[in-house]
Protein backbone atom coordinates (compact mmCIF):
# COMPACT_ATOMS: atom_id res chain seq x y z
CA UNK A 1 0.00 0.00 0.00
CA UNK A 2 1.02 3.59 -0.54
CA UNK A 3 0.14 6.31 1.98
CA UNK A 4 0.58 10.03 2.02
CA UNK A 5 1.50 11.26 5.48
CA UNK A 6 1.95 14.31 7.65
CA UNK A 7 4.10 14.22 10.79
CA UNK A 8 4.00 17.20 13.17
CA UNK A 9 6.40 17.74 16.06
CA UNK A 10 5.05 20.06 18.76
CA UNK A 11 7.23 22.06 21.15
CA UNK A 12 6.47 23.73 24.50
CA UNK A 13 7.70 27.20 23.46
CA UNK A 14 8.13 27.10 19.65
CA UNK A 15 5.74 26.70 16.72
CA UNK A 16 5.13 23.14 15.48
CA UNK A 17 7.14 21.70 12.57
CA UNK A 18 5.40 19.53 9.94
CA UNK A 19 6.86 17.20 7.34
CA UNK A 20 4.76 15.66 4.53
CA UNK A 21 5.52 12.89 2.08
CA UNK A 22 4.62 9.48 0.67
CA UNK A 23 5.65 6.01 1.87
CA UNK A 24 5.08 2.45 0.67
CA UNK A 25 4.79 -0.65 2.85
CA UNK A 26 2.72 -3.80 3.28
CA UNK A 27 1.11 -2.85 6.60
CA UNK A 28 -0.19 0.45 8.07
CA UNK A 29 2.11 0.28 11.11
CA UNK A 30 5.12 -0.01 8.80
CA UNK A 31 3.92 3.03 6.83
CA UNK A 32 3.67 4.98 10.11
CA UNK A 33 7.16 3.89 11.18
CA UNK A 34 8.67 4.89 7.84
CA UNK A 35 6.84 8.23 7.93
CA UNK A 36 8.27 8.95 11.41
CA UNK A 37 11.80 8.00 10.32
CA UNK A 38 11.56 10.24 7.25
CA UNK A 39 10.27 13.19 9.29
CA UNK A 40 13.04 12.79 11.88
CA UNK A 41 15.69 12.77 9.13
CA UNK A 42 14.18 15.81 7.41
CA UNK A 43 13.42 18.02 10.43
CA UNK A 44 15.93 16.82 13.06
CA UNK A 45 13.61 17.94 15.89
CA UNK A 46 15.14 18.67 19.30
CA UNK A 47 13.13 19.13 22.49
CA UNK A 48 9.74 18.20 21.09
CA UNK A 49 6.96 17.49 23.61
CA UNK A 50 4.52 15.59 21.39
CA UNK A 51 4.28 14.19 17.90
CA UNK A 52 1.31 13.54 15.61
CA UNK A 53 1.54 11.14 12.65
CA UNK A 54 -1.38 11.07 10.21
CA UNK A 55 -1.59 8.60 7.32
CA UNK A 56 -3.76 9.92 4.52
CA UNK A 57 -5.02 8.73 1.15
CA UNK A 58 -4.25 5.02 1.44
CA UNK A 59 -3.93 3.40 -1.97
CA UNK A 60 -3.63 -0.34 -2.42
CA UNK A 61 -0.96 -1.03 -5.01
CA UNK A 62 -2.50 -4.22 -6.36
CA UNK A 63 -4.15 -3.70 -9.76
CA UNK A 64 -7.91 -4.08 -9.85
CA UNK A 65 -9.22 -7.39 -11.15
CA UNK A 66 -11.38 -7.21 -14.29
CA UNK A 67 -13.05 -10.64 -14.07
ABEGO torsion letter per residue (X at the ends): XBBBBBBBBBBAABBBBBBBBBBBBABAAAAAAAAAAAAAAAAGBBGBABBBBBBBGBBBABBBBAX
